[in-house]
Amino acid sequence: MCGAKAGGPDLEGIDVAKETVIQGSVTRDGEPVNGYVRLLDESGEFTAEVPTSATGQFRFFARPGKWTLRALVPGATVDRQVVASQGGSPTEVAIAV
Amino acid sequence: MSRADVLVDADWVQAHLDDPKVVVVEVDEDTTAYEKNHIRNAVRIDWKQDLQDPVRRDFVDQAGFEALLSRKGIGNDDTVVLYGGNNNWFASYAYWYFKLYGHSNVRLLDGGRKKWELDSRELVAAVPERAATEYRAKAVDTSIRAYRDDVLAAIGKLNLIDVRSPDEFSGKLLAPAHLPQEQSQRPGHVPSARNIPWAKNANDDGTFKSDDELRELYQAEGVDLSKDTIAYCRIGERSALTWLVLHELLDQPNVKNYDGSWTEYGSLVGVPIELGN
């Protein structure tokens, strides 16, 4: 894979007006990383988890509010706090590990 | 049952990759994950195409299960080791199927595909060839399956465990947050159900917590395990994992999985629903 694509996956077919999308990519030294991203709610409780794509990207359909994203990759765990809102543009998160 | 009868670790699987009497089976929510790569010599079971009736909502019947396992080259005396993504949600669901149809020698790879990947262990694209067998399943064991009427009868009387995330339990979300949220059923949970998310059973790497930690979890949540228990989620796969914890790891005989789960219950006319925490 040659280089990570900036931002989360393509939004074609996603109803961004109705969904609260949190998405992004996980990279190491600018290259996509194969691993997992967990979505934790405000109390730290697990809500969902996805594997990253071949281009290091991930996407969640959440609800407005505060969330923690936790990237799990071989040898590293990295947390990012985000605030998501509904409608319009997705919350984009770039996670470097 | 005990942990050693239910789980194998990655080192055990690694040591048995070429053992002809051990069949490693990948079962993923993302049914295309296997095509990308998988544990060497693992075969795939597709939870949508292989395990569901093609027309009505139900799982495959006894003859269908026999045909499936025969086609996959799984014999009655083989040790089946299941693993998958999503912290073994769908592998646990398949484990429950194997038990429903009486395959006693079935194990789960602790941590599933995620642990294997985080350990940077080998994954390959080559699909193994296994000679077809003549598998014979037992009659379905309904003692581990709950139906909607069982759930309604259990309200306020027996243990109902909703294993979905807190936001799904309270009605803020209708599906796990990796899926689009637009759904036909009503949000909420079955009255008197306790919300003990499946994730509390597992570590971040997908392996199960220790038996002591698991026992403590259910005691701390006030679950009286001497009563019958029904676990449910959205479509019955996450609750299969909780069923596996209670029935198989903690050896509780009176636990059922409600595979109709919220997609059925939340669509029923006239049944009680609670919102909030």
Interface residues (C-beta under 8 A of the other chain):
Chain A: I14 D15 K18 E19 T20 N34 G35 Y36 R38 L39 D41 S43 E45 F46 T47 A48 E49 V50 P51 R59 F60 F61 A62 R63 R70 L72 V73 P74 T77
Chain B: D30 A33 G85 N86 N87 K114 E117 L118 D119 S120 S165 P166 D167 K172 L173 A175 P176 A177 H178 L179 P180 Q181 E182 P197 A199 D204 D205
